[in-house]
């Protein structure tokens, strides 16, 4: 755990692997917490040191790999696409909408709910497309 | 991905392929998985667990609307864990020494080291338990994120993290350690307080342990609502802490006051305050810093300030011994708790007043001893004459008084600058008490004027401009404090008058400098008359020169003609009565016509004519009692071997007149006192005094008196002293009572009476001025207005104002307004 690798692997239920930038993946609150024990939010900075030594975190943190048993490759691809889209346009203005295929939007909605994407716009966009 | 290509306007939305959680799940099975995992987490074996799996399980349960069930189970699980494992572990460390803490009687049974040791163990364990709990719960919370996000928010439950923190509080801290025992929280508080106490007593403690426990208390709330100001730290610990600290510092302060001196006390208090600040940063919570500081300040300073100042080694001692640094400490301390520095101000004021009173008393005592039998002018004169030091002791006392007051002021100014950081409040207080000191002494105006007089006559000799300036500045400082400025003016005028006419002043330019300083300080009107006096002097000089050239032009080559130097003085500006000795009150000398010998009279009439030519309509009154004359006198046996020798004699006009009488007298003849008086018409008292200096004083005994006695009595006879001898060519006949000295009692009464009279006029003028402007004014308003307007000159007496108003009403300048609600006056034009 000395250094955190720059890329992480996301694996779908049908065994598609996506290697994404850690910073992009951490858009999802769930992925962030899975991978990053240091992200555990503490009210007291004095405790952080002991936290890091006490826990190695979960399996995911050790292997830098996340398996998602309930997300298909197709959806996960879209999710990854969104992650990079968000990474790219993080501070931009007048960002073009991301293209979301309508037939995927329900599944995307659920996935985004599941993954707790910090940025609400994936949910928002999925909803827009669904409507 | 084929569908991506065939996307059209009515593309079909694919239903979720296989509902994320639509396959039936068994709650108990899922919970079983979770519970097992939780146990692993609590035993620090989390690394084998898959976050995703746990998360997915919790997610499923929540999706199945079993969130409440899950929530409850988790809470139950935590509760059980805390109660069964953690609590036991912590309680086990409550060793006997710690349990003694609550009973003070048991304290002696355990040594401090033991207590400290076991206290630290307990604190360490509790910290460990708390940290574990936090870590585990944050992991749990992460896994149960979906529940928090969906269930807790929907059903308004506190997040599972908060809930578990509450559980920790209830299960660990709020549970009695063992049955019949106080709850752990109280024990913890006591242990921490005990450790802090040790710290205060100088032992080293593990601050980080306490800090961690304090952090725990800060992280926990009194209720599950997590209200910000109901942290356990605030509700359970801080109040206790403050109360104990107050106790501690109260006893410590009392002990210190009893046992050590004020300087040590100050340094100690300062150190304690800093220490508490540090302690809050390193051991407790920052938020407590201002509170504990207040407590310490209250206990060590506010409640003790009075005691501290009044200690034997208190402020008075410090002032006496010039302990500037310690005074500075006292000031710092007081400044912390009181912007106004009330206590210190009061103490300093008291000291200043006391020291001032001492100076005044010393002056009074000095003057009393010197003129014990009665302070009349004549007796003082006697002494002045006999004593080698010609200066009157009373005058010396007056000068000493002024010097001392200045020294006092310097001293406190120094203290104020160096110890009190030039604090404004204290400056005001110092100024006030200085003013009080000066004004409480009724003769201060006279003394200050004498002080200036003395400096003008001798003080400024051999001094640089800067030194002279600082001397003058000092005088002005004294003057600034003085309330009865009009009285001062009277005295100053009198003293200035003598200086000018008798040429006693060292430097006219310094005199003028002084006047201009007064002008700046007290305003134009104050110095008006003083300046007029100077103007008269200059005019007189011109006049004398003018007269001289006038005489020369006349071509009167009479060698025997007497030269005349003249001072023409405006009668209103010069306090000429200053020259009439103490006996003046009885006789009116002004009207007595002095008889001049022909040679002198010719000069006099000559000048009168000259003056009247220049200024018509002015009346010259000759003040013969103030003049002096230079005479060349030849004595038959004055020189060596009895040869005749000529001396230059400088004497008063009267003495000249007397001596001239003997010019015409045949050798051996004598004149009686009455004869002399008849021939000159000099008032008896002046005559007696002049004869005294001519016939009694050893160095200027030009006349021989019959009988030989010190006193001049009617019937005494005087004759020319043929045997007069002196080694000096120039002889100055002592002008009696020429110097400025303290007034005698009667003289003072007169001055005061006169001053009161003039105050009366000033008040009347002021009242009229005000009423003229306001037309109608209430009584109190008029009084106040008058007092404010006059305060620059003196402090008017209310009764006097009332009397003057009465008199103005009588003279129909004012009338009472009958219909007014409050007593009022109307101005009658």
Interface residues (C-beta under 8 A of the other chain):
Chain A: X29 X30 X33 X34 X40 X41 X42 X43 X44 X46 X47 X50 X51 X54 X55 X56 X57 X58 X59 X60 X61 X62 X66 X67 X68 X69 X70 X72 X74 X101 X102 X103 X104 X105 X106 X107 X110 X114 X116 X130
Chain B: X1 X3 X4 X7 X11 X12 X13 X14 X15 X16 X17 X20 X21 X44 X46 X47 X48 X49 X50 X51 X52 X53 X54 X55 X56 X59 X131 X132 X134 X135 X138 X139 X142 X145 X146 X149 X211 X212 X215 X219
